[in-house]
Amino acid sequence: MATHILTPATARLALISCALRNKGAGWELINDAAHEPSGVTAVVQHPTHLEIKHPVGAVKVLWMQVTVDEYYASTGLRCGPSAGLAFSRIELYSGPSTTPINPATLVASYGNLWVSGVLVLPPA
């Protein structure tokens, strides 16, 4: 697992990113010849949400977003993160519902969730 560190003149930033997929055995990080997580070490499936672990030593969250790919977009799936310093929650919704759905019920051979964010690290 690599963590890509952005180093602007005023702050140290960590790029958090990954692709998530559930082919039927539970949600996993995609880490293969074409995909590599940055800063994310695990995904944990809960009955009401997914949790991604990103223990990069952050002191602030600048932003975090989760988007569905074209397959899940065609099904009306919506998602949103609640970002934290060492882990973030991802809740998934079907259509206009305001009740999160169980992530275990979403199974697709090629359907992905795309996660990206930037966290502030302490000075070097």
N, C-alpha and C positions, 0 to 999 in steps of 0.2 A: 504494500500500500504506500503510495506516494502522497505527500502533502505539498502542493504547489504554493510557495510563499511569494507573495507580491511585496515588493519593497519600494514604495514611493518615498519621497523625501520626508514626509511628515509622520508616517506610521508603518508598522509591520502588519501585513494582512495575510490571512490564510484563505485560499480558495477552497470551498467545500463543494464537492460535486460527485454525483454518481447516477447510475441508471439502476432501477429496481425492477424486478420481474418475479411473477409467481406462475410457474409452469404446472403447479399442482401439489408440490411438496412444501409450500410456504414461500414467503417473500425472501429474495436473495439479492445481494449486490451482484451486478453483472461485472465480471472481471475476466476478460478473455482477450483474444488477439485484437479486437476492435474497440474494447471498452476498458477503462481503468478508473476506479474511484480515486478521488483526491480528498484526503483528510477524513474520510468516512471508513470506519473499521467494521461496522456491523449494522444489520437491520434486525429488529425484534418485532415479531408480529403479536399484537394484542387483540382482544375481541372488538375493540372500538377504534383502534388506530395502529399505525406503524410507528416505530421509534428508530431513528438512526443515531448511531453513536459517532461523535466526531471530537475525540479528546485531543485537541490541538493546543490547549492552553489558552483559549480565548478569554479576553477580559470584557469584550463588547460584541454585540451583533450589529453589523451594518445592514445586512439584508439576507433573506432566505426566501427562496421560492420553489414551488413544486409544480410541474406541469405534466399533463397527460400527453401521450403520443397520439398519433392519428387513429389508432385502433380504439383506445379508450375514449377519445374525443367523440368518435362516432356512436358510442354507447351512451353518451350524456354524463359520463363520470366527471365529477369535479373534485378538487382536492385543495387543501391548504395546510401550511405548516404553522406550528407554534415553535419558534426558534429559541434555543437556549445556548449556553456557552459550551457544554460538553455533549449535549444530545438535543434532538428536536423531535417533536411529534408531528405526524402527518395524519390528518383526518380526511376520509374519503366520503363523498356524498353522491347519491344517484339522483339525477334530474333536479327538481326543485326542492327535494326533501331537506329538512334541517337536522335530521337525525343521522349521525355517522353510521356507515355500513361496516360490517365485519370484513376486514381485508382478506380473510381466508376465502371468502365467496368470490373473489375476483381472480380468475384463472385464465391465462392466455399464453399460448406458445410464444407470441411475439409482441405482446402488449407491454409497454414500459411506463414507468413514472420517471421523470427527469428532475433531479434535485440540483440546485445550485445556490450558492450563497457566499458571502464574504464576512469573515470574522476578524476583529482587531486582536492582535497579539500584543503582549507587553513588550517594552523596549528590549532590544537584544543585550 
